Amino acid sequence: MNPEKEIVNLWLNRQGFFTVSDINANNRVVDLIGIRQRNQPVVQHVELHCSVSSPSTVVSEKEKADLLRKFNDSNVTAAVERTIKSYLG
């Protein structure tokens, strides 16, 4: 696991989340899913992107479209749902 993913994974764990990483979604990989089951189950799908060459915090329209495609891809959605069902029942 790369350093930025380790940091986010550790943060989620400290917030009470059980995490699953690197879920195969056919042509894509889901970075992290955090699952916390207290009174009401909470699931977080996390995609990471780290850049040391670009200090700008402004996200371009192309980057936004790429992120939306990662979250809305049918293979990704199916893989996330399968993973959640396998852990939560």
C-alpha positions, -999 to 999 in steps of 0.1 A, spaced: 0 0 0 14 34 -9 20 61 18 -10 83 11 -33 53 12 -17 41 45 -23 75 60 -60 76 50 -64 40 61 -49 48 95 -72 78 99 -103 58 90 -93 31 115 -88 57 142 -123 70 134 -137 35 141 -139 23 105 -130 -12 93 -112 -7 60 -109 -28 29 -84 -17 3 -76 -24 -34 -109 -40 -44 -108 -53 -80 -136 -38 -101 -128 -54 -134 -111 -26 -153 -106 -4 -122 -94 -7 -86 -113 8 -57 -87 24 -33 -105 21 0 -139 13 15 -144 22 52 -172 5 71 -184 16 105 -213 -2 121 -226 15 153 -262 27 156 -264 33 119 -239 17 94 -217 42 76 -198 33 44 -172 55 28 -158 49 -6 -124 66 -9 -104 73 -40 -69 88 -35 -49 111 -57 -16 126 -46 5 151 -65 37 167 -53 42 187 -85 10 208 -84 5 230 -54 -28 243 -67 -60 232 -48 -82 241 -78 -96 210 -95 -100 212 -132 -132 201 -150 -113 171 -165 -102 160 -130 -137 163 -118 -150 142 -147 -124 116 -140 -134 114 -104 -170 111 -112 -163 84 -136 -144 65 -109 -174 66 -85 -202 61 -111 -186 33 -131 -210 3 -130 -181 -21 -123 -170 0 -94 -205 3 -80 -211 -35 -82 -177 -42 -66 -184 -18 -37 -219 -33 -32 -205 -69 -32 -178 -59 -7 -203 -42 16 -227 -71 15 -199 -96 22 -189 -77 54 -223 -64 66 -245 -92 54 
